[in-house]
Amino acid sequence: MRFAKLYSIPLTAALVAQAFPQVLAAEPKIPPGAGMSASTFVENQGLYISDGIRSKPDKGVPLYKQFISLNLSTAWESDAPAWTDLIYRETKDEYDGQGTMTITKDGDALIFFDDRIIHNYDIKSKQWIQEYSMNWTSHLFSGGIVTDLDTGLIYGMEGLMGRAKNHEVNPDDPWKFTEFNPVDKSFTSVEKRGPPAALDLISMVYSSVAKRIFGYEPNQLHDNKEALWSYNITSKDWTPVNATGDIPPLRSYPCFVSAYGGKKLILAGGLGIKPIAILNDVYSLDVSTLTWTKLANMPLTVVGHSCAVSGDSFVAMGGLTDWVVANDEGPAILNLTSNTWGKRYTPTPPGQTPSSADRTHLTLSKAVFVALAVSSLITL
């Protein structure tokens, strides 16, 4: 762009390719993997991934700026997934690494929260359509974000590490949980204390069946034995979920998404706490019975990965394989009906509903976090 501006030459991709064929390399079949990315998905449409890191989250690790989509409306193989490199949003340097992302109720747009700056991305036109600034306290959405798919309201949790001085956090430090209306841009914040306070981030999903938000956060400040929490949208209270069955070992930075319209919740991988180890196990929670069931393990141990559920397929990609190296393998696909992993993704045919499904759903996994905050907590 600087070359074009300096010499007033309208450089196009075709012109660059003709003059400098070595400049435009072929797009890789598999997108480079990244851990701790912001991600969200629309069933039978796409998985959207932004930012992340490609190495151990130590102080000074650079943010890997990316914005890509994985097509969930067509069939593909893991070694050649149908993905697209999208236009990256413009951000200010001081907000790098703090972005969180969710999706609108109708699934037509993505909403990015870069601290006080909000960006809207139109999925159909693949264009950034709006940007505005909010007059709220910094880091309100840095700990996690989720959309109520029935009302369209967006809920965000403040990350304690994001605003802590010298990264020192006490168990009784207050934190805020915010309700944001993307239509009229109104918001209300409620101050709370204690669990499930998010040190860095909490993985939150909305269940249309339960009409509740579920959050997974093994808050080490309070020595929680069960990391699963439920938020009552009416009473505005968080309560621990006393689930039974195959209880997953405590972990940080897992993939946590809803399936079948919120009838089930899928928890996969992450960083095990006791003992500290990268995990590859997968669990399904039946929301009606609050019973965990262990599923087949992922092909790789991975932490901070992105995932989606579309039809009967659970798709996982990216993340860090050993807390140091990014996972550049193609997406892995788990058939939730047969409980087997494979390399081929097949969308649900139009007019046909997947097993146990009652509606198309949207959800998100986690948010991008500030790498410095994590390195102050865990060192392997």
N, C-alpha and C positions, 0 to 999 in steps of 0.2 A: 504494500500500500504506500509506503514512503517513496519507493522508486517511481510509482505511477504519478504520485502527486508532484514530485520534483521535476519530472520531465513532461508533465501533462500528457502522458500516454495512457489511454484507456485500456489497461491490460485486462484481458479476459483469460479464462482457463484455457481456451483453445489456443490463444496466441502464445501463452507461456509454454504450453505443451509442444508447440511447433518450434519455438525458438530455443527452449531449454528442456528437452524431453526428460532429463534426469531430475528436474525439479518436482514434477508430479509423479509420485510413486503410486503404484496400484494400492487401492484400499485393501487392508488386510481382511482375510476371511473371518477372522475372529477379532473382536475389539479388544484392545489392551485391558487387562483386568485392573481393578482398583478396589481398595478396601475402605470401609467407613463412608461409603457414598450415600447421598440422599437418593431415595428411590421410591417410586409409586407405580401402580399399574391399573389398567382397565382390562377386565377379563375379555378375551377374544379380540383385543385391540392392540395393546402394547404395554411393555415394561419400560419405564423411563428412568434413566440413571444420570445423576449429575455429580461432578467433582469426585473427591476421594484422595487416597494416598496410595503409593505403590511401594512403600518401604516401611520399615519399623517406625512407629509414631514417636520419634524422639524430638527433642527441641530443635526447631529449625527445619524440620522435614518439609519439603515444598508441597503445596497443594497441587494435585493433578487435576487441572481444569479440563473437564469434559462435559458433554451433554449428548447422550445417545439414546436411541430407542431400540428395543427388540420387538419385532413384529410377532404378535400372538394371534394374528388372523389367518396366517398361512402356515403350511407345513415346512419344516426345515430340519437339517441334521446338525448335531453339535459342532462338527468340524467346519460347517459353513452356515451359521445362523443368519437369519434375515434381519440385519441390523442397519441403522442409519445414523450417521454423524449429523447432529442437529446444530443450529446456530446457538452459540453460547451467549448468555446474557452479559451485559456490561455491569461490572461491579467495581466498587471502590476498594483499594488495597486493604484498608483497615477492616473490611468486612470479610475478607477471604477466609475461608475455613469455618464460617459461622452459619452458613446457609442451611435452611431446612426447607422441605418441599412437600406439598400435598396436592390434592386434586379437587376440582369442584364437584358438586353433587351430581351434575349431569355428565361428568366425565369429558367435558369439552375443553377444559383449560387446566393448566398447571399453575400453581401459585407458589412462588419462591419468597422466603423471608430471609433477607440479608440484614439481620438486625432490625433497624428501623425502616429499611427500604423494602418495598414489596414489588415484585415483578410478576406480571401475568403473561403466560405463554398460551397462544391459541393452538390447540393440537391439530385441528383440521387444516388451517392455513400454514402451520409451521412457522409462525411469526410471533415476535414479542409485541403485544398489543397495548400494554399499559404499564406505567411505573409511577409509584407515588410513595410519599414518606409519611410515616405515622409518628405521632407525638406520644410515644410510650416509653417506659423504662427499658433500657438496654437489656438484651439477652432474654426477653420474655419467652421466645420460642426456641431458644438454643438447646433445650433439653429434650425436645420431642414435639411432634405435631401429628394431628389426625383430623379427618373430616367426618362429621356426622352425616351419613349418607341419606338420612331421612329429612333433616332440616337444612343441610348445607352449611351449618355452623362449623367453624374450625376451632379446635382446642389445642393449646400449646402449653408446655411446661418449661419453666425457667430452669436452666442448668446451673447448679450451684458453683461448679468449677469455673464456668464462664465468667462469673462476676466476682469471684472470690479474690481477695487481695493476697498476693504471694501464694495463691493456690492452697490456702489453708481453710479447711471446711470443718465446722463443728456440727455435731449431731442435731443441735437445736437451732441451727441457722434457719431463718424463714425462707420460703420460696413461694413463687406465685404460679397460679394456674389460671390461664386466660381463655376467655371465650370471645371469638372474633367473628363478626358478621361481614362476609366479603361483599355483600350487596350495598349496605349503607356505611360500611367501614367503621361501625361502632364496636366497642369492645369493653369488657369488664374483667377485672383481675381480682382474684381472691387470694389473700395471703394465708399460707398454711405452714405447719411445722411437722417434722417427723417424716416417716415413710409414707408414700414411696418417693421421697425426694430424689431427684436425678442428679447424681454427681456429675456425669457428663451427658448422658442421654438415657431416655427410657423408650423402649419400643412399644408403641401404642397402635391398636387396631380397633375398628368399630364393628360391632356385630349387629346387623339389622334384625337378627332373630331375637337377641337378648335386649336390644335397645340400650346397650351399654358400651362403654369404652373399656377395653382390657389393656393393661399395661404390664410389661415384664421388666422388672428392675430388681436385681439382687443387691439391695442397698447395704453395703458393707459397714456403713456408719451405725446401723441399727441391728446388725447381726441377724438379718432376716433368714428364717428357715424356709419360707416359701416366697418365691419372687413374683408370683402372679397376683395382680391386683385388679380390682374392678371399680369403675367410676360411675356412680349413679347420676345421670344428667339432670334429674329432677331435684334430688336432695343436695346435689353437688358435693358428695362425699366419696372419698376413696376408702375401700375396705379390702382386706386380704381375702383371697379366694382359697378356700380349703378344699383343694382338688384331691382326688384319690387316683388309684391305678399306678401306672408306671411313672412315678414322679421323676421328672428330669433333674439331673444334677444342676446345681446353681451355676450360672454362666453370665458373662457380660458380652455385649455386642453380638447377639445371635441374629438370625433372620426370624422374624415373627410376623406372620400374615394370617388373614382370615381366608376361609375356603367355604364354598357352597353357601354364599350369602350370609356368612357368619355363623353357620351351624357348627363349624369346626375351626379351630385355630391351629396353625402349624408352627412349631418351634424347631429350628435347625441350626446346628453348629454353634460357634461362638468360642469364647475364651473361658474354659472351666476355672472355677475359683479354688476349689479344694478337691484334688490338687490343681495347681495351675497347669493347664494343658490346652492346646487347640483341639476342638472336638469336631466330630463328623456325625453325631447321632441326630436322629429326627424323631419328633413326637407330635402326636395329634391330640388335641383336647376336644372332647364332645361338650359343647356349651350347655346342652340340656341336662346332662348328668354330671358335668364337671369331672370327667374321668379322662386321665391321660392314657394314651396307648402308644407304645414304642413302635416306630416304623423302621424300614430298612435304612442302614447307614448310608450316608453320602459317599461317593467314590473317594473324596479328598477331605482331610481335615481343613477347616477353613473358618476364619473369623472376619466379621465386618462385611459379609457378602450381601448381595442384592438378590431378591427372589420375588416370585409371583405365583399365583394359582390361577389357572385358566382351564375351565372344564375339569377333567380328572387329572390334569397335569400340574405338578409342582415343579417350578423351574428355578434353579439356583445358579448364579454366575458371579464371577469376580471374587473379591475378598482377598485376604492374605492367608497363604497356606501354612506358614510357620511363624507368623508375626513379623516376618522380615521380608518375604518375597510375595509379590502380587500373583494371584492365580490367573494365568493367561490361558488356561484350558477353556474350551467352549462350554456353553451352558450344559448343566446336567439336568436330566428330566426324570422325575419320579412319577410313575403311574399310581395314583392314590387308590385305584381299585384293585390292581394286582399286587401292589406294594413291591414293585420291581423298578430298578433304575435302567434307563436306556439312553440312547443318543438321538432318537428321533422325536420331534415334537409334532403333534397332530392336533389342530384345533377342533373344537366341538362343531359339527356341521350345523348350518342354519336350521332352526326349527327343532333341533334336538337338544334336550337338556342333559347335562352330565349327571352322574350318580349323586343322589341326595341334594340336588340343587333346587332352589326355588326362585332365584333371581340372579341376574348379573350383578356383580358387586365390584366395588373399588376399594382399595385400601393402600396403605403405605407401610414401608418398613421403618428404617431409621433415618437419622439425620447426619449430615456431615458434622464432625466435632473438631474442636481445636486440638491439634495433635499434642501440643505442649501439655494440655491438661491430662491427657491419658498417660504420657510418659512420667508424670509426677506420681501416678498411682501404681503403675505396674512396670516392672522391668524384668525381662526374662533373660 
